[in-house]
Amino acid sequence: MTLTEVDLRYSTADAAGSSSVYHVYKNGADFSPTAATITISGTGTTGSWTGSLSLAKGDVLTINCTQVGTTPGNGLAALFIGTKS
């Protein structure tokens, strides 16, 4: 599989209008050539990353929050989009 997009969505936005930042990791590490960083800005409810990442059976994707807004949004959902290799 090739991962081509990751979409993050809050059901409720950050009430104070500050941003939250997330990183997507493959097997516990940033993937090359660039890290997948997703920012949900201000009072927004969505953020996304697009690119190309090859995945094999057994690979594990994780999402870590690296910056939390003042009053972070609630109900985070992630959608992973890709193509079959």
N, C-alpha and C positions, 0 to 999 in steps of 0.2 A: 504494500500500500504506500502511496505517496500522500502525505499530509499537505494540504494546500492552504488551509485557512483554519483559524481558531477564533471563534466569536464568544465573547463574554457578555453577560447581560445581568443587571440587577433588576429585581422586581420593584425595589424602591431606591431612589437616588440618594446620594449623600446630601443631607439636609443643609450642611454649611457651605456647600459648593467647592469643597477641596477635592483633590484627585487621589485615586488609588491606583497603584501600579502592580502588575502581575507579570511573572516570568513563567514560561513554559519550558520544562526540562524533559529531555529524552534520557532515560536510564540514569537520572540524577545529575545530569550535566547540561550546560548550555550546548546547543548544537551549532555547528559551524555552517556557513561562514559568519552568520550573525545570530545573536540571541533573539528569541521570540519574546519581545516585551510588549505588553498590552496595557494601555493607560485608559482608565475610565475617568474622564475629566469633569470637573465641576459638578453640576447637577445633572450630568448625563447619566444614562443607564446602560450604554453599550460601548464596547471597544473591540478591536479586532487586530489580528496579525494575518498577513498573507505571505506566502513564500513556497518553498518546496523542501520537504523533508522525507527521506525514504525511511520506511518502518519495516521491520521484520517481525516474525512471530516471536513473542516473548519480550519485545520492547515495551517499556513502561513510560507513559507520559504523566507528568505531574505538573500542577500549577501551584506556585508559591506567591503569596502576597509579600511584596518587598517594600511597599509604602501604603499606609492606611490613611484615608481621609479623616478629617476631624470627627465627623459623625458618619462613618462609612455606610454605604448602601447595604441593603439586606437582600437575601434570596439570590445569591450568585449562582448562575447556571452557565455551563460551558457547552459549546457545540463544536465538535471536531469534524472538519470536512476534508475529504480527500478522494483519490481515485485508486482503483484497483490496479496493481502493477501487473 
